[in-house]
Each structure stands twice: as C-alpha cells, then as structure tokens.
Amino acid sequence: MKNLTTILSLAVSTMAFAQTNWKLDNSHSNVKFAVEHLAVSETEGNFKSFDGTLVSKNADFTDADITFTVDVKSINTDNEMRDKHLQGDDFFNAEKYPQMKFKSSSFKKVSGNKYILEGDLTIRDVTKKVKFDVVYRGTQKDPYGNTKAGFKATGSIKRMEYGLKWNVMTEAISVVADEVNIVVNLEYAQAK
C-alpha cells in the first residue's frame, strides 16, 4: 500500500508540473502595426511571415515562456515602393538583419483575463526591454480535437531607438512618427 501511495503521489506531482508546449497557428494569427504620417493620419501594415512558441506549466499561463520571430522581408503596407524602402537600410536593413526577435522575461496576470507581457525585442542589432498589454481570449477545442489558446497583445515602441532612423521634417512635423503602435493577435495550438 505504501508503494502505491508513493507512485500515485509521484504521478500527481508530475502531472502538476508537466510542461505544456504550444505552437503558433499562423493561419489564425497576425502581426500589425500603425504609425502616424504627417501627424494627420496613420499608415498601417503587417508582416506576413512569423513564428512563435509558448511553453507553460500553469493552466493560466502565468509562467509562460514566449518566443517570437518575424521575417522582416514579409512587411506589407499595400505599397510596394514603401515596402522596399522599409526593407532597406533607412529602416530594417532586411538583408543584414532578416528577423525581429522577441523573448519573454515575464507574463503576469493583472486581473481576470488581462496580463502584462515583458521581454526583450531585437530589431536590427538593437535589443530593448518592451512591455505589452495582453488579453487572454480563452482556450477552446477546434472541430478536429486540437486545443487552441488565443491572445491579443498591444504596445508601442520608439522606432529610432532600434535604428529605424529615416526621418524628414516638414513645417516642424515629422513625416513619419517615432512611435509605432503594435497589435498582435495570436492563436496557439497545444502540442500533442
């Protein structure tokens, strides 16, 4: 009986600390950004190619370890000439620095389904601490029996801090603002 109790205790403790791996479902995710133009409008864009993982032991993801990469050459602003300029050295220098990378340092629950995600964002050869507000949208089974979890992260960065340096002034107004707003909708599939 003592051996059975020991085995059951070990099994329960292993289950409680089991690590769950999640892989990004790219077809149900997106990476978007917006930046002011001439202080009168916003130019929006997105990245078509990205990847990420999430690893967690806790069902509420409070210990989540999140990694994310974005292929800079996949930038899309619905303007081919502007996209090529953004891929060049005035901005991303996609040839030399083909990826943006994010590595989380903490994922903390604030209240209900609201979290704060902090980590290191690397663009070009510059790494800075960043913070995103995150809404955990829930976990569901899809029609094929896969477990999915959804998150929406919002935040902003100062592009010039990362070497995205192009700027032209007109009448004391920057053509392109320094602050870039980011919205990332992510759907993860639990590894089987």
Backbone bond lengths (Angstrom), bond angles and torsions (degrees), N, CA, C in turn:
res aa  C-N    CA-C-N  psi(-1)  N-CA   C-N-CA  omega(-1)  CA-C   N-CA-C  phi
1 M - - - 1.445 - - 1.526 111.67 -
2 K 1.336 116.17 -38.59 1.462 120.42 179.41 1.533 110.65 -62.94
3 N 1.328 116.67 -39.92 1.469 121.02 178.22 1.523 111.49 -64.37
4 L 1.324 117.14 -39.82 1.464 121.36 178.96 1.527 110.34 -64.45
5 T 1.336 117.00 -42.61 1.459 120.91 178.43 1.520 110.64 -62.57
6 T 1.328 117.24 -42.08 1.459 121.87 178.55 1.521 110.97 -62.60
7 I 1.317 117.18 -44.12 1.466 121.85 -179.65 1.525 110.44 -64.56
8 L 1.352 117.32 -43.41 1.460 120.51 178.91 1.523 111.32 -65.04
9 S 1.335 117.46 -41.33 1.467 120.84 178.03 1.518 110.90 -61.72
10 L 1.326 116.01 -42.67 1.462 120.77 179.09 1.525 110.81 -63.96
11 A 1.330 116.73 -41.93 1.466 121.02 -179.89 1.521 110.95 -64.10
12 V 1.346 117.24 -43.84 1.460 121.16 179.98 1.522 110.60 -65.23
13 S 1.347 117.14 -43.74 1.464 119.23 -179.39 1.522 111.09 -67.05
14 T 1.312 118.45 -34.63 1.471 121.59 176.88 1.525 110.15 -65.67
15 M 1.352 116.27 -41.40 1.458 119.58 178.90 1.522 110.52 -65.97
16 A 1.325 117.67 -38.61 1.458 121.23 -178.29 1.525 111.56 -65.85
17 F 1.320 116.67 -29.45 1.455 120.18 -177.48 1.529 112.47 -108.12
18 A 1.326 116.34 13.47 1.463 119.76 179.89 1.526 110.24 -66.14
19 Q 1.272 115.30 134.38 1.460 121.91 -179.98 1.524 108.90 -84.02
20 T 1.315 116.64 135.25 1.455 121.51 177.30 1.520 108.87 -111.09
21 N 1.314 115.59 127.81 1.463 122.05 179.71 1.522 109.52 -103.32
22 W 1.321 115.06 137.23 1.460 122.22 179.73 1.524 108.50 -127.34
23 K 1.326 115.78 137.52 1.469 122.38 179.22 1.515 108.50 -114.80
24 L 1.307 116.46 138.83 1.453 121.52 -178.53 1.525 111.68 -62.56
25 D 1.311 116.12 134.07 1.466 122.97 172.99 1.531 106.40 -95.83
26 N 1.324 116.51 93.97 1.467 122.07 -173.67 1.519 113.43 -61.64
27 S 1.318 117.42 -31.81 1.464 119.29 -176.46 1.531 112.19 -72.14
28 H 1.334 117.61 -13.16 1.460 121.31 177.91 1.532 111.53 -121.49
29 S 1.311 116.34 25.93 1.463 122.46 -178.85 1.526 109.23 -133.04
30 N 1.339 116.12 161.38 1.455 119.63 175.68 1.527 110.55 -156.53
31 V 1.330 114.01 155.44 1.467 122.61 178.45 1.519 106.96 -125.50
32 K 1.344 116.39 112.31 1.463 121.22 -175.34 1.521 110.43 -122.01
33 F 1.330 115.24 157.13 1.457 120.48 175.61 1.523 109.14 -146.39
34 A 1.331 114.59 160.57 1.460 120.66 176.50 1.522 108.09 -146.13
35 V 1.336 116.08 142.54 1.451 121.68 179.19 1.526 108.64 -141.62
36 E 1.328 116.19 141.06 1.458 120.22 179.92 1.525 111.39 -67.05
37 H 1.328 115.13 142.10 1.459 122.35 175.70 1.517 108.14 -120.72
38 L 1.341 116.29 120.11 1.463 123.29 179.85 1.534 113.15 57.50
39 A 1.321 116.54 19.52 1.470 123.22 179.80 1.526 113.27 61.16
40 V 1.334 117.52 14.55 1.464 119.90 -179.73 1.524 113.44 -120.39
41 S 1.340 116.95 -13.46 1.461 119.62 179.89 1.526 109.30 -154.25
42 E 1.305 115.74 176.75 1.461 120.85 176.08 1.518 109.69 -120.07
43 T 1.306 115.07 140.21 1.459 121.09 170.46 1.519 106.40 -101.85
44 E 1.315 116.10 129.77 1.454 121.38 -178.78 1.517 110.34 -110.00
45 G 1.295 115.63 155.53 1.453 121.18 177.04 1.509 110.55 -159.21
46 N 1.314 114.75 178.39 1.457 120.52 178.46 1.519 109.25 -152.71
47 F 1.299 114.97 171.32 1.462 122.27 174.12 1.522 107.58 -116.13
48 K 1.315 116.35 132.23 1.461 121.68 -175.21 1.528 113.04 -87.39
49 S 1.341 117.50 -22.08 1.468 120.62 -175.76 1.527 109.61 -123.96
50 F 1.330 115.83 122.68 1.459 122.47 -178.52 1.528 108.47 -159.86
51 D 1.319 116.02 165.31 1.454 120.35 -179.51 1.517 108.85 -154.20
52 G 1.316 116.74 156.73 1.449 119.02 179.63 1.515 112.64 -168.10
53 T 1.328 114.28 161.47 1.456 121.62 176.31 1.519 109.23 -135.00
54 L 1.306 115.04 156.85 1.453 123.03 175.76 1.521 106.62 -137.24
55 V 1.319 116.63 130.69 1.465 122.16 178.35 1.514 107.15 -125.53
56 S 1.342 116.49 131.07 1.460 120.36 -177.67 1.520 110.75 -150.64
57 K 1.327 115.15 146.48 1.465 120.99 171.52 1.516 111.02 -98.51
58 N 1.332 116.96 -26.57 1.459 121.79 -176.29 1.527 111.12 -92.21
59 A 1.323 116.05 138.95 1.464 121.27 -179.38 1.523 111.66 -63.22
60 D 1.334 117.98 -26.49 1.468 120.28 -179.84 1.534 112.13 -93.33
61 F 1.331 117.08 6.96 1.469 124.62 174.27 1.536 114.25 67.75
62 T 1.333 118.16 12.61 1.462 119.88 -175.61 1.526 113.68 -65.66
63 D 1.317 117.70 -15.00 1.469 120.30 177.30 1.526 111.02 -108.92
64 A 1.322 117.72 17.04 1.469 121.81 -171.47 1.527 112.35 -58.73
65 D 1.308 114.46 136.83 1.465 123.35 171.97 1.530 105.43 -108.12
66 I 1.323 116.46 116.59 1.460 121.58 -171.55 1.519 110.23 -119.87
67 T 1.321 116.14 130.78 1.462 121.42 172.66 1.520 107.83 -124.30
68 F 1.340 114.57 148.50 1.463 119.19 -175.41 1.516 108.87 -153.41
69 T 1.320 117.03 136.42 1.457 121.74 175.38 1.529 109.28 -129.51
70 V 1.327 115.11 147.92 1.460 121.61 178.54 1.518 108.08 -128.46
71 D 1.329 117.09 130.75 1.459 123.03 175.43 1.527 108.21 -80.19
72 V 1.329 116.27 109.90 1.469 121.98 -174.98 1.522 111.94 -60.82
73 K 1.320 118.00 -34.30 1.472 120.44 -178.67 1.522 112.40 -66.94
74 S 1.335 117.12 -11.72 1.466 119.77 -179.03 1.524 112.64 -88.91
75 I 1.342 117.53 10.48 1.466 120.93 -179.15 1.523 110.31 -61.05
76 N 1.345 115.59 140.63 1.462 120.61 -177.92 1.525 108.53 -142.67
77 T 1.329 116.40 116.07 1.467 121.91 175.82 1.527 111.19 -118.85
78 D 1.318 116.43 16.06 1.473 122.34 -177.39 1.518 112.59 63.22
79 N 1.336 116.01 27.36 1.456 121.12 177.45 1.536 107.07 -150.97
80 E 1.320 116.56 104.12 1.468 121.43 -173.36 1.528 112.68 -58.87
81 M 1.323 117.64 -40.38 1.467 120.56 -179.30 1.548 110.15 -65.32
82 R 1.318 116.74 -42.89 1.463 120.33 178.50 1.531 110.71 -65.94
83 D 1.333 116.81 -40.15 1.470 120.28 179.35 1.531 111.12 -61.29
84 K 1.319 116.98 -41.36 1.471 120.42 177.55 1.527 110.83 -64.44
85 H 1.338 116.75 -39.74 1.462 120.35 176.92 1.537 110.48 -62.83
86 L 1.331 117.10 -42.64 1.466 121.03 178.91 1.529 111.98 -64.35
87 Q 1.324 117.49 -31.32 1.467 121.15 178.42 1.530 112.03 -76.55
88 G 1.326 117.65 -17.58 1.461 122.30 -176.78 1.522 112.75 -80.81
89 D 1.330 115.63 -176.90 1.465 121.64 -173.27 1.521 113.70 -69.60
90 D 1.332 119.39 -20.30 1.467 120.21 174.98 1.529 111.55 -62.18
91 F 1.330 115.07 -25.90 1.465 120.03 -178.95 1.533 110.08 -125.43
92 F 1.328 118.59 -100.92 1.469 121.57 -169.20 1.525 115.54 -81.06
93 N 1.324 118.52 -25.31 1.465 122.16 -171.64 1.536 109.68 49.77
94 A 1.321 114.90 63.84 1.461 122.44 -173.94 1.523 113.61 -61.06
95 E 1.330 117.58 -27.41 1.471 119.43 178.50 1.526 111.12 -66.12
96 K 1.313 116.63 -44.04 1.463 121.30 -177.85 1.526 112.50 -84.64
97 Y 1.335 117.01 -34.20 1.467 122.42 -177.13 1.533 108.69 -127.71
98 P 1.327 117.14 79.21 1.467 120.21 -171.39 1.529 115.73 -71.52
99 Q 1.334 117.63 -14.31 1.462 119.32 -177.36 1.524 112.35 -131.32
100 M 1.318 115.06 146.72 1.458 122.38 162.67 1.523 105.37 -96.14
101 K 1.343 116.50 143.68 1.462 119.57 -177.06 1.519 110.19 -131.86
102 F 1.331 115.58 141.81 1.456 121.95 175.14 1.518 108.80 -128.51
103 K 1.347 116.30 136.19 1.464 122.99 175.68 1.519 107.11 -133.64
104 S 1.327 116.99 122.11 1.464 120.48 -176.24 1.524 111.12 -72.93
105 S 1.336 114.92 151.44 1.464 121.50 171.07 1.523 110.27 -115.19
106 S 1.337 117.95 -25.19 1.469 121.22 174.30 1.522 110.37 -159.93
107 F 1.326 114.40 152.36 1.458 122.66 176.33 1.523 105.83 -138.76
108 K 1.328 116.21 100.19 1.459 121.42 -170.84 1.521 111.40 -114.00
109 K 1.323 113.97 136.96 1.460 120.20 175.94 1.522 108.86 -77.09
110 V 1.338 115.95 130.79 1.459 121.48 177.90 1.522 109.26 -94.30
111 S 1.337 116.14 -52.70 1.464 122.85 175.07 1.523 108.49 -171.05
112 G 1.316 115.17 146.16 1.464 119.83 178.78 1.517 111.81 52.55
113 N 1.342 116.13 -118.89 1.464 120.98 -179.79 1.530 112.16 -103.16
114 K 1.331 117.28 16.88 1.470 121.90 -178.62 1.528 110.38 -101.35
115 Y 1.332 114.79 133.72 1.457 122.76 -177.35 1.528 109.95 -131.99
116 I 1.326 115.07 163.94 1.458 121.93 169.10 1.523 107.12 -119.06
117 L 1.316 116.05 125.69 1.461 122.76 177.59 1.516 108.04 -107.78
118 E 1.332 116.37 126.15 1.458 121.42 176.68 1.515 108.94 -123.20
119 G 1.323 115.30 151.53 1.452 119.14 178.97 1.508 111.87 176.82
120 D 1.321 114.46 -169.89 1.463 122.21 -178.67 1.523 109.55 -105.92
121 L 1.336 114.83 126.60 1.463 121.54 176.32 1.522 107.88 -110.67
122 T 1.339 115.21 126.59 1.459 121.08 178.56 1.523 109.30 -112.95
123 I 1.326 114.72 121.60 1.464 122.49 174.11 1.520 106.31 -127.93
124 R 1.330 116.10 134.25 1.462 120.87 -170.47 1.529 106.52 56.95
125 D 1.300 119.17 -126.28 1.465 120.34 178.62 1.523 111.19 -112.45
126 V 1.343 116.49 23.28 1.460 121.88 -176.43 1.527 109.51 -112.76
127 T 1.335 115.86 128.93 1.459 121.57 176.91 1.523 109.39 -115.47
128 K 1.322 115.79 128.95 1.469 122.25 -179.84 1.525 108.98 -133.81
129 K 1.340 114.77 152.11 1.466 121.13 172.75 1.526 108.44 -73.38
130 V 1.326 115.71 137.14 1.460 121.37 178.19 1.528 109.31 -134.59
131 K 1.333 114.70 160.78 1.452 120.93 178.39 1.526 108.88 -135.27
132 F 1.323 116.67 136.19 1.459 122.51 177.95 1.526 109.55 -124.68
133 D 1.323 116.02 140.64 1.463 121.31 167.91 1.519 106.62 -82.82
134 V 1.331 115.81 132.33 1.465 119.80 -176.37 1.526 109.81 -125.77
135 V 1.323 115.61 137.31 1.462 122.36 170.23 1.517 106.97 -109.82
136 Y 1.334 115.69 120.45 1.466 121.50 174.75 1.518 106.58 -81.91
137 R 1.332 116.54 116.84 1.466 121.01 -172.50 1.515 113.43 -90.63
138 G 1.324 116.43 -1.44 1.459 119.99 175.45 1.507 113.19 114.04
139 T 1.323 114.29 176.13 1.460 123.11 179.15 1.526 107.82 -128.53
140 Q 1.331 115.44 133.26 1.470 121.30 -178.10 1.527 110.20 -143.28
141 K 1.320 115.11 158.35 1.473 121.05 170.34 1.525 107.89 -89.43
142 D 1.328 116.59 136.72 1.465 119.14 175.41 1.534 108.81 -86.62
143 P 1.339 118.76 176.24 1.470 120.60 -177.14 1.532 113.87 -63.31
144 Y 1.341 117.70 -12.83 1.459 121.06 -178.25 1.525 112.15 -102.23
145 G 1.345 116.80 7.82 1.451 120.78 177.95 1.519 114.71 86.59
146 N 1.329 117.54 5.93 1.471 120.69 178.04 1.527 109.89 -83.47
147 T 1.313 116.67 140.72 1.460 121.20 176.52 1.516 108.65 -89.12
148 K 1.342 116.60 126.35 1.460 122.91 -177.96 1.528 109.73 -120.39
149 A 1.321 115.86 145.49 1.457 122.58 175.37 1.522 108.46 -129.37
150 G 1.332 116.36 139.78 1.461 120.05 -176.18 1.515 112.70 -122.79
151 F 1.332 115.22 144.28 1.454 122.68 -179.18 1.526 109.36 -141.67
152 K 1.338 115.60 147.18 1.461 121.11 171.53 1.520 107.22 -124.62
153 A 1.345 116.29 121.54 1.464 122.02 -179.06 1.518 109.36 -113.76
154 T 1.334 116.08 135.40 1.464 121.16 177.22 1.524 109.39 -131.43
155 G 1.307 115.27 144.98 1.458 120.71 178.77 1.510 110.14 -175.13
156 S 1.319 116.04 -172.92 1.456 119.94 177.77 1.522 109.81 -148.07
157 I 1.324 114.62 156.99 1.460 121.43 176.35 1.526 108.15 -133.67
158 K 1.325 115.63 162.52 1.466 122.37 171.87 1.531 106.13 -97.87
159 R 1.320 117.07 110.21 1.462 121.09 -172.32 1.526 113.14 -62.00
160 M 1.322 117.41 -34.90 1.463 119.86 -176.82 1.530 112.12 -67.77
161 E 1.326 117.47 -25.46 1.468 120.89 175.69 1.526 111.47 -63.99
162 Y 1.332 116.55 -22.29 1.466 122.14 -179.14 1.525 112.44 -101.16
163 G 1.314 118.03 8.39 1.456 120.43 178.69 1.513 114.38 85.13
164 L 1.348 117.69 11.52 1.464 121.12 174.37 1.524 105.97 -87.13
165 K 1.318 114.24 78.38 1.461 121.87 -156.69 1.526 116.49 -93.31
166 W 1.308 119.16 -11.47 1.454 119.75 -173.93 1.525 110.47 -58.31
167 N 1.342 115.61 135.11 1.453 120.21 -179.85 1.520 109.28 -160.50
168 V 1.295 116.29 138.46 1.457 122.86 173.50 1.521 106.17 -132.91
169 M 1.317 115.55 135.90 1.465 120.68 178.67 1.528 109.24 -101.63
170 T 1.317 115.89 141.91 1.449 121.81 172.84 1.524 107.75 -139.00
171 E 1.319 116.43 121.92 1.461 122.38 -178.30 1.531 111.46 48.80
172 A 1.333 116.19 45.67 1.471 123.93 178.13 1.528 113.44 66.96
173 I 1.317 117.00 16.79 1.470 121.29 177.40 1.524 108.09 -120.47
174 S 1.317 114.96 133.36 1.454 120.44 177.00 1.528 109.71 -71.90
175 V 1.331 116.42 134.57 1.466 120.07 177.84 1.527 110.25 -60.85
176 V 1.337 116.47 -44.96 1.461 121.89 178.21 1.524 107.90 -120.86
177 A 1.323 117.35 125.31 1.466 121.72 -178.00 1.524 111.34 -65.10
178 D 1.313 115.11 157.92 1.463 121.47 176.85 1.526 111.03 -75.74
179 E 1.326 117.66 -37.43 1.460 121.52 -176.57 1.522 111.12 -80.20
180 V 1.330 115.19 129.11 1.461 121.97 178.02 1.520 107.82 -116.33
181 N 1.330 116.73 122.86 1.466 121.67 177.82 1.523 109.44 -88.40
182 I 1.320 115.40 136.63 1.462 121.52 -174.85 1.525 109.20 -122.07
183 V 1.326 116.03 134.90 1.462 122.63 173.62 1.525 107.20 -131.03
184 V 1.337 115.59 123.17 1.454 120.68 -178.82 1.526 108.49 -125.30
185 N 1.323 116.58 119.77 1.464 122.61 174.73 1.523 107.58 -104.30
186 L 1.329 115.86 120.66 1.456 120.48 -174.31 1.515 111.21 -124.69
187 E 1.315 115.05 132.63 1.460 121.74 171.65 1.522 107.05 -120.09
188 Y 1.322 115.24 123.57 1.467 121.56 -179.70 1.524 110.10 -108.00
189 A 1.315 115.98 147.22 1.456 122.41 173.97 1.525 108.26 -109.79
190 Q 1.337 115.39 130.51 1.452 119.85 179.41 1.526 109.78 -69.88
191 A 1.326 115.99 132.76 1.471 120.68 179.01 1.512 109.24 -66.13
192 K 1.306 115.07 143.41 1.475 119.47 179.66 1.511 110.49 -98.40
